[in-house]
Amino acid sequence: MERFSYHRPAGVAEAVRAVGPHGKFIAGGTNLVDLMKYDVERPTRLVDVARIPGLDRIEALPEGGLRIGALVTNSALAYDDRVRRDYPLLSRAILSGASPQLRNAATTGGNLLQRTRCYYFYDAGTPCNKREPGTGCPARTGRNRIHAILGTSEHCIATHPSDMCVALAALEAVVRVSGPGGERAIPMAEFHRLPGDRPEIDTILAPDEIVTAVDLPASRFPRHFTYLKLRDRLSYAFALVSVAVGLEMEGETVREARIALGGVAHKPWRVPAAEALLRGRTAGKEAFGEVAAALLQGARGYGDNDFKIELARRAITRALAQAAAGKPQSVADKRIA
């Protein structure tokens, strides 16, 4: 590792002042420490926010919903009684990711900010536009089995790795951040970026802003939901394709739908126009097929990952059927059949 200084602030304002242009915030460190070991990240200062008071709480909001502090661990969030009751989609998504040991350390804020698992991004001996802008994207013609099929650019085809973020996108969460200019609230759909011509920038967060909390709206989809994650092995593997679905049903009719995809783009993938196709429709194969086609419009493979397009189509229709029936995917059963 490169040499760095270490600072432990007493509060959010002090953390923002301390981070500087080449510093990084650290809490659980489950992603950042790996990046530093691989010489991908080279911060000159680490600002340890893990002990800032008040950011490790889950609190009810006056208008309904929950505020999840940025330091709430993934395990604490997944097993919270209110989350399991009112937002089971989020609980299921978190429990499908990583390992129990990592979930015990990883935080809500850190999960939002984790970086891609692209082979070339992690290998400092290869070119990578995300790591060193202007050097190229060898994944486009190289090993790209895990890479994106939607929202790509000539500069990057990496995917965002989080399961939690896919569920938060479907739940229409709001990310609260603090910086020198004060506090602001960012809708989850706007928080992460597509690569475009600046693939090194993952989010719209400024370097000196810190995530303080995530707000969930009033209880969403407690009965008709699913999180379907397809991957190469049952545990400790990132999604090839994942689907978060929440439905409001009246008998066999879909009143509202929220759908987000993971493992297919540089950010959790939502298409509101595709969700609208289900509104007022009878749940069934025909409607589900139309939604899958709309969600995957423009999808493109790069060779090794061509299979993802058909896999995603099948996963979307399967997830919609599970949610409509009120029979969510089991956390313990996500093998590729």
C-alpha positions as CSV (number, residue, x, y, z in Angstrom):
1,M,0.0,0.0,0.0
2,E,0.9,3.6,-0.4
3,R,1.6,5.6,2.7
4,F,-1.5,7.5,4.1
5,S,-2.5,9.5,7.1
6,Y,-5.4,8.6,9.3
7,H,-8.0,10.7,11.0
8,R,-11.0,9.8,13.2
9,P,-13.5,12.7,13.3
10,A,-16.0,13.3,16.0
11,G,-18.9,14.2,13.7
12,V,-20.1,14.6,10.1
13,A,-18.9,18.2,9.7
14,E,-15.4,17.4,10.9
15,A,-15.3,14.4,8.5
16,V,-16.2,16.6,5.5
17,R,-13.5,19.1,6.4
18,A,-10.9,16.5,7.0
19,V,-11.2,14.3,3.8
20,G,-9.5,16.7,1.3
21,P,-9.2,16.2,-2.4
22,H,-7.2,13.0,-2.2
23,G,-8.7,11.4,0.9
24,K,-11.3,8.6,1.3
25,F,-13.9,7.9,3.9
26,I,-13.7,4.5,5.5
27,A,-16.1,2.5,7.8
28,G,-16.2,-1.2,7.3
29,G,-13.5,-1.1,4.7
30,T,-14.7,-4.3,3.0
31,N,-14.2,-2.8,-0.5
32,L,-11.7,0.1,0.0
33,V,-9.0,-2.0,1.7
34,D,-9.0,-4.5,-1.1
35,L,-8.7,-1.7,-3.7
36,M,-5.8,-0.2,-1.8
37,K,-4.1,-3.6,-1.6
38,Y,-4.4,-4.1,-5.3
39,D,-3.0,-0.5,-5.9
40,V,-6.3,0.5,-7.5
41,E,-7.1,3.2,-5.0
42,R,-4.3,5.4,-3.6
43,P,-5.8,7.7,-1.0
44,T,-3.3,9.9,0.9
45,R,-5.7,10.2,3.9
46,L,-8.2,7.9,5.4
47,V,-11.0,9.5,7.4
48,D,-12.5,6.8,9.7
49,V,-16.2,7.6,10.1
50,A,-17.1,4.3,11.8
51,R,-17.6,5.9,15.2
52,I,-19.6,9.0,14.3
53,P,-22.5,9.1,16.7
54,G,-26.0,8.7,15.4
55,L,-25.3,7.2,12.0
56,D,-25.8,3.6,13.2
57,R,-29.5,3.8,13.8
58,I,-32.7,2.8,12.0
59,E,-35.4,5.3,12.8
60,A,-39.0,5.8,11.9
61,L,-39.8,8.8,9.8
62,P,-42.8,11.0,10.9
63,E,-44.5,10.7,7.5
64,G,-44.0,6.9,7.5
65,G,-41.0,5.0,6.2
66,L,-37.6,4.5,7.7
67,R,-34.3,6.3,7.9
68,I,-31.3,4.0,7.7
69,G,-28.1,5.5,9.0
70,A,-25.1,5.1,6.8
71,L,-23.2,3.1,9.4
72,V,-26.0,0.5,9.9
73,T,-24.4,-2.8,9.0
74,N,-25.8,-5.0,6.3
75,S,-26.6,-7.7,8.8
76,A,-28.4,-5.3,11.2
77,L,-30.5,-3.9,8.4
78,A,-31.4,-7.3,6.9
79,Y,-32.5,-8.7,10.3
80,D,-34.3,-5.6,11.6
81,D,-37.9,-6.5,12.4
82,R,-39.3,-3.4,10.7
83,V,-37.4,-4.1,7.6
84,R,-38.3,-7.7,7.4
85,R,-42.0,-6.9,7.9
86,D,-42.4,-3.8,5.7
87,Y,-39.5,-4.1,3.2
88,P,-38.9,-7.8,2.8
89,L,-37.5,-7.2,-0.7
90,L,-34.6,-5.2,0.8
91,S,-33.9,-7.9,3.5
92,R,-33.9,-10.7,0.9
93,A,-31.6,-8.8,-1.4
94,I,-29.0,-8.1,1.3
95,L,-29.0,-11.7,2.6
96,S,-28.3,-12.9,-1.0
97,G,-25.0,-10.9,-1.1
98,A,-21.5,-11.5,0.3
99,S,-21.0,-13.7,3.3
100,P,-22.2,-13.4,6.9
101,Q,-18.8,-12.1,8.0
102,L,-18.7,-9.4,5.4
103,R,-22.4,-8.4,6.1
104,N,-21.4,-8.0,9.7
105,A,-18.8,-5.4,8.8
106,A,-20.2,-3.8,5.6
107,T,-22.2,-0.6,6.0
108,T,-25.2,0.9,4.2
109,G,-23.2,3.8,3.0
110,G,-20.3,1.7,1.9
111,N,-22.6,-0.7,0.0
112,L,-23.9,2.3,-2.0
113,L,-20.3,3.3,-2.9
114,Q,-18.7,-0.1,-3.7
115,R,-16.9,-0.2,-7.0
116,T,-17.1,-2.6,-9.9
117,R,-15.7,-6.1,-9.8
118,C,-14.4,-5.9,-13.4
119,Y,-11.3,-8.1,-13.9
120,Y,-9.4,-5.4,-15.7
121,F,-10.3,-2.7,-13.2
122,Y,-8.7,-4.8,-10.4
123,D,-5.6,-5.6,-12.4
124,A,-3.3,-2.6,-12.2
125,G,-1.1,-4.2,-14.9
126,T,-3.8,-3.8,-17.6
127,P,-5.4,-0.7,-19.1
128,C,-8.7,0.5,-17.7
129,N,-10.6,3.7,-18.3
130,K,-12.3,3.5,-15.0
131,R,-8.9,3.3,-13.2
132,E,-6.9,5.4,-15.5
133,P,-9.0,7.5,-17.9
134,G,-7.9,7.4,-21.5
135,T,-6.1,4.1,-21.4
136,G,-8.9,2.0,-23.0
137,C,-11.4,-0.7,-22.1
138,P,-9.9,-4.2,-22.8
139,A,-13.1,-5.9,-21.5
140,R,-14.9,-4.9,-24.7
141,T,-12.9,-7.5,-26.6
142,G,-11.5,-9.5,-23.8
143,R,-13.0,-11.6,-20.9
144,N,-16.4,-10.1,-20.4
145,R,-18.7,-12.8,-19.1
146,I,-19.7,-10.8,-16.0
147,H,-20.0,-7.5,-17.8
148,A,-22.9,-5.2,-18.8
149,I,-25.4,-5.5,-21.6
150,L,-27.3,-2.2,-20.9
151,G,-26.2,1.4,-20.6
152,T,-22.6,0.7,-21.8
153,S,-20.3,3.0,-23.7
154,E,-17.2,2.6,-25.8
155,H,-15.2,3.6,-22.6
156,C,-16.6,1.1,-20.1
157,I,-18.8,-2.0,-19.9
158,A,-18.4,-2.7,-16.2
159,T,-21.4,-3.6,-13.9
160,H,-22.3,-2.3,-10.4
161,P,-22.0,-5.3,-8.0
162,S,-24.5,-4.4,-5.2
163,D,-27.6,-6.4,-4.4
164,M,-28.8,-4.0,-1.8
165,C,-28.8,-1.1,-4.3
166,V,-31.0,-3.0,-6.7
167,A,-33.6,-3.4,-4.0
168,L,-33.3,0.2,-3.0
169,A,-33.8,1.3,-6.6
170,A,-37.0,-0.7,-6.8
171,L,-38.2,0.7,-3.5
172,E,-37.5,4.3,-4.7
173,A,-35.2,5.1,-1.8
174,V,-33.6,8.5,-1.3
175,V,-29.9,8.9,-0.4
176,R,-29.1,11.7,2.1
177,V,-25.7,13.3,1.9
178,S,-23.7,16.1,3.6
179,G,-20.9,18.2,2.3
180,P,-19.4,21.7,2.5
181,G,-22.5,23.2,0.8
182,G,-24.9,21.5,3.4
183,E,-27.2,18.6,3.1
184,R,-29.1,17.3,0.0
185,A,-31.4,14.4,-0.8
186,I,-30.7,12.3,-4.0
187,P,-33.3,9.9,-5.4
188,M,-31.8,6.4,-5.7
189,A,-32.4,6.5,-9.5
190,E,-30.1,9.5,-9.8
191,F,-27.4,8.5,-7.4
192,H,-25.3,6.1,-9.6
193,R,-24.1,7.1,-13.1
194,L,-23.8,5.3,-16.4
195,P,-20.3,5.3,-17.7
196,G,-20.6,7.6,-20.8
197,D,-17.3,9.3,-21.4
198,R,-16.4,9.5,-17.7
199,P,-16.4,5.9,-16.5
200,E,-14.1,6.8,-13.5
201,I,-17.0,8.6,-11.9
202,D,-19.5,6.1,-10.3
203,T,-22.0,8.4,-8.6
204,I,-23.1,12.1,-8.6
205,L,-21.6,12.4,-5.1
206,A,-18.9,15.1,-4.8
207,P,-15.5,13.9,-3.4
208,D,-16.0,15.9,-0.2
209,E,-19.6,14.7,0.4
210,I,-20.5,11.9,2.7
211,V,-23.5,9.6,2.7
212,T,-25.3,10.0,6.1
213,A,-28.5,8.0,5.6
214,V,-31.0,6.3,3.2
215,D,-34.7,7.0,3.5
216,L,-37.3,4.4,2.6
217,P,-40.8,5.5,1.7
218,A,-43.8,4.1,3.6
219,S,-44.1,0.3,3.6
220,R,-43.7,-1.0,0.0
221,F,-44.7,-4.4,-1.3
222,P,-44.8,-6.4,1.9
223,R,-46.6,-9.3,0.2
224,H,-46.0,-9.3,-3.6
225,F,-42.2,-9.1,-4.1
226,T,-39.2,-11.1,-4.9
227,Y,-35.4,-10.8,-5.3
228,L,-34.2,-13.3,-7.8
229,K,-30.4,-13.6,-8.1
230,L,-28.8,-15.8,-10.7
231,R,-25.1,-16.6,-10.3
232,D,-22.5,-19.2,-10.8
233,R,-22.5,-20.7,-7.3
234,L,-24.9,-20.5,-4.4
235,S,-22.9,-18.4,-2.0
236,Y,-20.5,-15.5,-2.1
237,A,-20.8,-14.8,-5.8
238,F,-21.9,-11.6,-7.6
239,A,-25.0,-11.6,-9.8
240,L,-24.8,-12.5,-13.4
241,V,-28.4,-11.2,-13.5
242,S,-30.6,-10.2,-10.6
243,V,-34.2,-8.9,-10.5
244,A,-36.0,-7.0,-7.7
245,V,-39.7,-6.8,-8.1
246,G,-42.4,-5.2,-6.0
247,L,-46.1,-5.3,-7.1
248,E,-49.3,-3.9,-5.8
249,M,-52.1,-6.4,-6.7
250,E,-55.9,-6.3,-6.7
251,G,-56.9,-9.9,-7.3
252,E,-55.1,-10.9,-10.5
253,T,-54.7,-7.3,-11.7
254,V,-51.4,-5.4,-11.2
255,R,-52.1,-1.9,-9.8
256,E,-48.4,-0.7,-9.5
257,A,-45.1,-2.3,-10.4
258,R,-41.5,-1.5,-9.6
259,I,-38.7,-3.5,-11.2
260,A,-34.9,-3.1,-11.0
261,L,-32.2,-5.2,-12.6
262,G,-28.7,-5.9,-11.2
263,G,-25.6,-7.4,-12.9
264,V,-26.5,-5.9,-16.3
265,A,-25.4,-2.3,-16.1
266,H,-23.2,0.3,-14.5
267,K,-26.0,1.1,-12.1
268,P,-29.2,-0.6,-10.9
269,W,-31.4,-0.6,-14.1
270,R,-34.9,0.7,-14.0
271,V,-37.2,1.7,-16.9
272,P,-40.4,3.3,-15.6
273,A,-42.0,3.0,-19.0
274,A,-41.6,-0.7,-18.8
275,E,-43.2,-0.8,-15.3
276,A,-46.1,1.2,-16.6
277,L,-46.9,-1.6,-19.1
278,L,-48.1,-3.7,-16.2
279,R,-50.5,-1.1,-14.7
280,G,-54.1,-2.3,-14.9
281,R,-53.0,-5.6,-16.6
282,T,-53.8,-9.1,-15.6
283,A,-50.7,-10.8,-14.3
284,G,-49.5,-13.4,-16.8
285,K,-47.0,-14.5,-19.4
286,E,-48.1,-12.1,-22.1
287,A,-47.8,-9.0,-20.0
288,F,-44.6,-10.2,-18.3
289,G,-43.0,-10.9,-21.7
290,E,-43.8,-7.3,-22.9
291,V,-42.2,-5.9,-19.8
292,A,-39.1,-8.0,-20.2
293,A,-38.7,-6.8,-23.8
294,A,-39.1,-3.2,-22.8
295,L,-36.6,-3.5,-19.9
296,L,-34.0,-5.1,-22.3
297,Q,-34.5,-2.8,-25.2
298,G,-31.1,-1.9,-26.6
299,A,-29.3,-4.7,-24.8
300,R,-26.0,-5.7,-26.4
301,G,-23.6,-8.5,-25.6
302,Y,-19.8,-8.4,-26.2
303,G,-19.1,-12.1,-26.8
304,D,-18.7,-13.9,-23.6
305,N,-21.7,-12.2,-22.1
306,D,-24.2,-12.6,-25.0
307,F,-26.0,-15.2,-22.9
308,K,-27.0,-12.6,-20.4
309,I,-29.7,-11.1,-22.7
310,E,-31.7,-14.3,-22.8
311,L,-30.9,-15.1,-19.1
312,A,-32.2,-11.6,-18.1
313,R,-35.4,-12.1,-20.2
314,R,-36.2,-15.4,-18.4
315,A,-35.2,-14.0,-15.0
316,I,-37.6,-11.0,-15.4
317,T,-40.6,-13.2,-16.3
318,R,-39.8,-15.6,-13.6
319,A,-39.4,-12.9,-11.0
320,L,-42.7,-11.2,-12.0
321,A,-44.5,-14.5,-11.7
322,Q,-43.1,-15.1,-8.3
323,A,-44.1,-11.7,-7.1
324,A,-47.6,-11.8,-8.5
325,A,-48.2,-15.1,-6.8
326,G,-46.8,-13.9,-3.5
327,K,-44.2,-16.6,-3.5
328,P,-40.8,-14.8,-3.3
329,Q,-37.6,-16.5,-4.3
330,S,-36.0,-18.3,-1.3
331,V,-32.7,-16.8,-0.1
332,A,-31.3,-20.3,-0.1
333,D,-32.3,-21.2,-3.7
334,K,-30.6,-19.1,-6.4
335,R,-28.7,-21.5,-8.6
336,I,-28.9,-21.2,-12.3
337,A,-31.2,-24.1,-13.4
